[in-house]
């Protein structure tokens, strides 16, 4: 039976390549202590109005980009969390890596990305130190559809 219905966001599995764009499957690790996730997809739509359409416009999707936002806690000693935190002090291609999201229905999104670290410790003195960053898509991602008989509901 195929997966259907709603699911909690914590059933998403995020992975990041710890060897940059040269990361292999063995280098892909989860990122500990993440609390919130957002996926923003922005399409570029070109619109034009021709004389033959009597004032009505035509539209065509000509490009896309995506950004994944993750917010959580800084967890020193976790391989994925440490990798992201270390990128805060880098630039250029040293901020580029691979990412993956496994969805509860069994589908998987694999992509190259640029890591933009936004916060690695700033908050109130009694808060747990945060780790906040974006994974900005770098090129076209690869979506592997869920197998027809997927029943994966949990990690």
Steps between C-alpha positions, in 0.01 A plus 500: 500500500636843407546771764215747526380758749661769708832469681698688764792708373741305725463206259712689245864390494761763411856416402799710409824406327798553730754505213346780297391428143736199497285331769404139435210308656730408793565871565129586528399548865199631687516828692418459869264722698313667214159635607343679204511449125374709211517434127452802278468457124502811284408479134600747232200563277526698180179665387419657164196639327452448128265682269320176415401435866276809522680640803533170688851404605693178448732357763784250508705368792857569386701431814491385861704529816459360847619567853478271800508668840597299809504628856599309807761475772879504472609147590880486533631155413230407247665454162222673298446781750877566527538502121229765458634715788853493355371640169406824678863613468555390139419647159499412132486134401579399859132573573375262227391144574232239435171460679217248516147488635320168541124545514264271695346364178841361399590769245839669520629842393877515435672828416811712499476803724676796656486514879423843644547488879296771670553432873732268694453611856329835543199514734403586857752389764263231630415357156656193344737619223329494158614378160308668219584467131373481144575241235470702178449281193792501255365365172216261424417251778427133437166371627474124531129411522368275773483131413139402411467273803678725751374468857783687674349713775786543746877511504 
